[in-house]
Amino acid sequence: MSDRQFRRLRSTGLPLAALLAATTMVGVAGAVPASAAPSAEPKDGVRAGLEQLMKDDRYPAALASTTARGGQVHNYAVGVADLRTKARVPVDGRVRAGSNTKTFTAVVVLQLVAEGKVELDAPIDRYLPGLVRGEGIDGRKITVRQLLQHTSGLPNYTDFLSDDPFGEDRHRYYQPRDLLDVAFAHKALFAPGAKWSYSNTNYIVAGLLIERITGRPFAEQVAKRVIEPLGLRHTYAPAAGDQGIRGAHPRGYHASGPGGAMNDVTELDPSWGWAAGSLITSPSDLNRFFSALMGGRLLKPAQLTEMKTTVPMPDRPGLATEAYGLGLIRTQLSCGEVAWGHGGKIPGFYTYPRVTEDGRAAAIAVTAVSTDPQADQRVEALADKILCAK
């Protein structure tokens, strides 16, 4: 997912000046509330990896959650939660999930497929007649599968929104159809099915599909079908107008320029992300969600197979060999094993979860987002190292 494709679902976080002296760390075994006191760190190298991320890219904080093959969970938090107060980072604190939201959205759509209410290879126009229209854009030729797979050719609306995290758009409320108006004012990128290109527009349409089929709000359906059944205590979809993060959480930051001061962008209106990127979660909840998904707890075998059927991601440079399914990314680890997850960027936060097919999991979150692609690769490399450790 290139920087251009992630515009507005990322921050342009830049190096932070000397704050590493304030670093703290906690590591705990098992599922521990964010407010719990720290216990001894397991000797598995995760703390060192998180501290190295902070040293390399000057993040105010880095969090991680890992699940071992036997199911043992460890949560970590390194750095400071608040640059002003120097408060310690809450263990398993809540963060903005960014595009990890897409996997939740895809799960709900695939559940509707299993219920016989949606067909993957039906045109979206069957369910949302006349909605998807524009220059070279015709919902009668774009299938539900192509939306979830990013092969629809729909232009990415976030390419045309302001990416200034300090501007007025940060606090603007968008209706989903406002976002589609932005996208459909531009011509299609290519004919449906001809190529792959990451577009947040696909998942705004998918969210509207969920609402049309169920007759209920997107946020309610995600909560009812995914969050509540899995007991994801730290995960929720913000209500309209909710610009903060509920519960224990680190602040999210954006650098004002190269070497510039870090500015707090924790409060923002995530409506511009909606079904493509608005959820709030925690590292351990991300692991729990992706592990349950891969373990067959959310989808029937036929739909999970469809979700895991991938196409190449040609514009995704980076550390790992990756391919895109239906709201799900397949990653070839350096040790030859396969892991599944997604990833998400939004001003103030970058989250990167991956789970293996034998139940190991690693989710990393940092509290700023860098324009340097190597910064992302260093986060990915740490997750790879954790999952490949024997």
C-alpha positions in Angstrom: 0.0 0.0 0.0 1.8 3.0 -1.3 2.0 6.4 0.5 -0.3 7.9 -2.1 -2.8 5.1 -1.6 -2.8 5.6 2.1 -3.1 9.4 2.0 -5.3 10.6 4.8 -5.2 7.1 6.3 -1.7 7.9 7.5 0.1 10.7 9.2 3.4 12.1 7.9 5.1 11.6 11.3 8.7 12.7 11.3 11.6 12.1 13.7 11.1 13.2 17.3 13.9 15.1 19.1 15.5 13.7 22.3 12.8 12.0 24.3 14.2 8.5 24.6 15.4 9.2 28.1 11.8 9.2 29.3 11.3 5.6 27.9 9.5 3.1 30.1 8.5 -0.5 29.4 6.1 -3.1 30.8 5.6 -6.7 29.8 2.9 -8.9 31.1 1.7 -12.4 30.7 -1.9 -13.1 29.9 -4.7 -10.7 29.1 -4.2 -7.7 31.4 -6.3 -4.6 31.6 -4.6 -1.4 30.4 -4.5 0.0 33.9 -2.8 -3.0 35.4 0.5 -2.7 37.1 3.5 -4.1 35.1 5.1 -7.5 35.8 8.4 -8.9 34.8 9.2 -8.9 31.1 9.6 -12.3 29.4 13.0 -12.7 27.9 12.0 -12.9 24.3 13.6 -9.8 22.8 10.4 -7.9 22.1 11.3 -5.1 24.4 14.6 -4.6 22.7 12.9 -4.6 19.3 10.4 -1.9 20.4 13.2 0.2 21.9 15.1 -0.1 18.6 12.1 1.1 16.7 12.0 4.1 18.9 15.7 4.7 18.5 15.5 4.4 14.7 12.3 6.4 14.1 11.8 8.5 17.2 8.3 7.3 18.0 6.9 8.7 21.2 5.7 5.2 22.1 5.5 1.7 20.7 3.2 -1.1 21.9 3.0 -4.8 21.1 1.0 -7.9 21.9 2.3 -11.4 21.2 0.6 -14.8 21.4 2.8 -17.9 21.5 2.0 -21.3 19.9 0.6 -22.5 23.3 -1.6 -19.5 23.6 0.4 -17.5 26.2 -0.1 -13.7 25.7 2.4 -10.9 26.5 1.6 -7.2 26.2 4.3 -4.5 26.0 4.4 -0.7 26.1 7.6 1.3 25.6 8.0 5.1 25.6 5.7 7.9 26.8 1.9 8.1 26.4 1.9 11.8 26.5 4.8 14.1 25.5 3.5 16.9 27.7 3.0 15.0 31.0 5.5 12.1 30.3 2.9 9.7 31.5 3.8 6.0 31.1 2.2 4.1 28.3 -0.8 2.0 29.2 -0.4 -1.7 28.7 -2.4 -2.8 25.7 -3.7 0.8 25.3 -6.3 1.7 22.7 -5.1 3.0 19.4 -6.8 4.0 16.1 -6.9 0.9 13.9 -6.9 2.6 10.5 -7.3 0.2 7.6 -7.4 -2.9 9.9 -11.1 -1.8 9.9 -11.3 -3.2 6.3 -10.9 -6.7 7.5 -13.8 -6.3 10.0 -15.9 -4.9 7.1 -15.0 -7.7 4.8 -15.9 -10.3 7.5 -19.4 -8.8 7.8 -19.9 -8.8 4.0 -18.8 -12.5 3.9 -21.1 -13.4 6.7 -23.9 -11.9 4.6 -22.7 -14.1 1.7 -22.9 -17.2 3.9 -26.5 -16.2 4.8 -27.4 -16.1 1.1 -28.1 -12.3 1.2 -25.2 -11.2 -1.0 -23.4 -12.9 -3.9 -19.7 -12.2 -4.2 -19.7 -12.1 -8.0 -22.9 -10.1 -8.4 -22.6 -6.5 -9.5 -22.8 -4.0 -6.7 -25.6 -2.3 -8.7 -27.9 -5.2 -7.7 -27.7 -4.1 -4.1 -27.0 -0.3 -4.4 -28.7 0.5 -7.8 -27.4 3.7 -9.5 -25.0 4.6 -6.7 -21.7 3.7 -8.3 -21.5 5.9 -11.3 -18.9 8.2 -12.9 -16.5 8.6 -15.8 -15.6 5.0 -16.6 -17.4 3.9 -13.4 -20.4 1.7 -13.6 -21.7 -0.4 -10.7 -23.3 -2.8 -13.1 -19.8 -4.0 -14.1 -18.2 -4.0 -10.6 -18.7 -7.0 -8.4 -18.8 -7.2 -4.6 -15.6 -9.4 -4.8 -13.8 -6.7 -6.8 -14.6 -4.1 -4.1 -13.3 -6.3 -1.3 -10.2 -7.2 -3.4 -9.3 -3.7 -4.6 -9.7 -4.7 -8.2 -12.7 -2.5 -9.0 -10.7 0.4 -10.5 -12.6 2.9 -8.3 -10.5 6.1 -7.6 -9.3 6.5 -4.0 -11.2 9.4 -2.4 -8.4 9.9 0.2 -6.1 11.0 -2.7 -8.3 14.1 -3.0 -8.9 15.1 0.6 -6.6 17.4 2.5 -3.8 15.4 4.1 -3.0 18.3 6.5 -3.6 16.8 10.0 -3.7 20.4 11.4 -6.3 21.7 9.0 -10.0 22.1 9.3 -10.7 18.7 7.7 -9.3 17.0 10.8 -12.5 17.9 12.7 -15.0 17.7 9.7 -17.8 15.2 9.8 -18.3 13.3 6.5 -21.3 11.3 5.5 -20.3 8.2 3.5 -21.9 9.5 0.4 -19.9 12.7 0.7 -16.8 10.5 0.4 -18.2 8.8 -2.7 -19.0 12.2 -4.3 -15.3 13.1 -3.9 -14.2 9.8 -5.5 -16.7 9.7 -8.3 -15.8 13.2 -9.4 -12.7 11.5 -10.9 -12.4 8.9 -13.6 -11.9 5.2 -13.1 -8.3 4.0 -12.7 -8.9 1.0 -14.9 -11.6 -1.4 -16.1 -13.0 -3.6 -13.3 -10.8 -6.7 -12.8 -8.0 -5.5 -15.0 -5.6 -4.5 -12.2 -5.1 -4.1 -8.5 -5.0 -0.7 -6.8 -5.7 0.0 -3.1 -8.7 2.3 -2.8 -10.5 3.2 0.4 -13.6 4.0 -1.8 -14.2 0.2 -2.2 -14.8 -0.1 1.5 -17.1 2.9 1.8 -19.3 1.2 -0.8 -19.0 -2.1 1.2 -20.2 -0.3 4.3 -23.2 1.0 2.5 -23.8 -2.5 1.2 -23.9 -3.8 4.8 -26.4 -1.1 5.7 -28.6 -1.7 2.7 -28.8 -5.5 3.2 -29.2 -5.5 7.0 -31.2 -2.3 7.4 -29.0 -1.4 10.3 -26.0 0.9 10.9 -22.6 -0.3 9.9 -21.2 0.2 13.5 -24.0 -1.9 15.0 -23.4 -4.7 12.6 -19.7 -4.8 13.2 -20.3 -4.8 17.0 -23.0 -7.5 16.9 -21.3 -9.8 14.4 -17.7 -9.5 15.3 -16.7 -7.4 18.4 -19.2 -8.7 20.9 -19.0 -12.4 20.0 -15.2 -12.3 20.3 -15.3 -10.3 23.5 -13.0 -7.6 22.1 -13.1 -5.3 25.1 -11.0 -2.5 23.6 -12.5 -2.4 20.1 -15.3 -0.1 19.0 -16.6 2.1 16.2 -16.7 5.7 17.2 -20.2 7.3 17.3 -20.9 10.2 15.0 -19.1 13.3 16.4 -16.8 11.2 18.7 -13.4 12.6 18.1 -11.5 11.2 21.1 -10.4 7.7 22.2 -12.2 6.2 25.1 -10.4 4.4 27.8 -6.6 4.1 28.5 -4.6 5.1 25.4 -1.4 6.8 24.3 -1.6 10.1 22.5 -1.0 10.1 18.7 1.4 12.6 17.1 2.4 14.2 13.9 5.7 16.0 13.2 5.3 19.6 11.9 8.3 19.1 9.5 11.7 17.4 9.3 13.1 17.6 12.8 10.1 19.6 13.9 8.1 19.4 17.0 5.6 16.6 17.5 2.0 17.9 17.5 -0.8 16.0 19.2 -3.5 14.8 16.7 -5.2 12.3 19.0 -8.5 14.2 18.6 -9.9 14.0 15.1 -13.2 13.1 13.4 -12.6 9.6 11.9 -15.8 9.7 9.8 -13.7 10.2 6.7 -12.4 6.6 7.3 -15.8 5.0 8.2 -16.0 1.4 7.0 -12.5 1.8 5.5 -10.6 3.0 8.6 -12.5 4.3 11.7 -12.3 1.6 14.3 -10.5 1.9 17.6 -8.8 -1.2 19.1 -5.7 -2.4 21.0 -2.8 -4.7 20.0 -4.2 -7.7 21.9 -7.7 -7.2 20.4 -6.2 -7.2 16.9 -4.4 -10.5 17.7 -7.6 -11.9 19.1 -9.6 -10.8 16.1 -7.2 -12.2 13.4 -6.6 -15.4 15.3 -10.3 -16.0 15.6 -10.8 -15.2 11.9 -8.0 -17.7 10.9 -9.4 -20.2 13.3 -12.8 -20.3 11.6 -14.7 -18.6 14.4 -16.1 -15.8 12.3 -16.6 -17.3 8.8 -17.7 -20.7 7.4 -15.0 -22.6 5.5 -16.2 -21.6 2.1 -16.2 -17.9 2.9 -12.8 -18.1 4.7 -11.4 -19.8 1.6 -12.7 -17.0 -0.6 -11.2 -14.4 1.8 -7.8 -16.1 1.6 -7.8 -16.3 -2.2 -5.3 -13.6 -3.1 -4.1 -11.4 -6.0 -0.7 -9.8 -6.3 -0.1 -6.4 -4.8 2.3 -4.9 -7.5 2.6 -1.5 -5.9 3.5 -2.7 -2.4 7.2 -2.3 -2.0 8.7 -3.5 1.3 10.2 -6.2 3.4 7.8 -9.0 2.7 6.2 -10.8 -0.2 2.5 -10.0 0.1 -0.8 -10.6 -1.7 -4.3 -9.3 -1.1 -7.4 -11.4 -0.5 -10.8 -10.0 0.5 -9.8 -7.5 3.1 -6.9 -9.7 4.2 -3.2 -9.6 3.4 -1.1 -12.8 3.0 2.5 -12.3 4.1 5.4 -14.7 3.4 7.7 -14.5 6.4 11.4 -14.6 6.2 11.4 -18.1 7.7 9.2 -19.4 4.9 6.0 -19.5 6.9 2.8 -17.7 6.0 1.1 -15.0 8.2 -2.2 -13.2 7.7 -3.4 -9.7 8.8 -3.8 -6.2 7.4 -2.3 -3.0 8.7 -3.5 0.5 9.3 -2.4 4.1 9.2 -4.2 7.1 10.4 -2.9 10.4 11.7 -1.1 9.6 15.0 -1.0 5.8 14.7 0.4 2.9 12.7 -0.8 -0.6 13.5 0.6 -3.9 12.1 -0.9 -7.2 13.1 0.0 -10.7 11.8 -1.0 -14.2 12.8 0.3 -17.6 11.6 -1.9 -20.5 10.8 -0.7 -22.4 13.8 -1.9 -19.7 16.2 1.1 -17.5 16.8 0.4 -13.7 16.6 2.2 -10.4 16.8 0.6 -6.9 16.7 2.7 -3.8 16.9 1.4 -0.2 17.2 3.4 3.0 17.1 2.1 6.5 18.0 3.3 8.4 15.0 3.5 7.6 11.3 6.6 8.2 9.2 6.8 9.2 5.6 10.0 7.1 5.4 9.0 3.7 3.9 11.9 2.1 5.7 10.2 3.0 9.0 7.2 0.8 8.0 9.6 -2.0 7.0 11.3 -1.8 10.4 7.9 -2.4 12.1 7.2 -5.3 9.7 10.7 -6.7 10.3 10.1 -6.8 14.1 6.8 -8.6 13.6 8.6 -11.1 11.3 11.3 -11.7 13.8 8.8 -12.3 16.6 6.8 -14.8 14.5 9.8 -16.6 13.2 11.5 -17.0 16.6 11.7 -20.6 17.7 
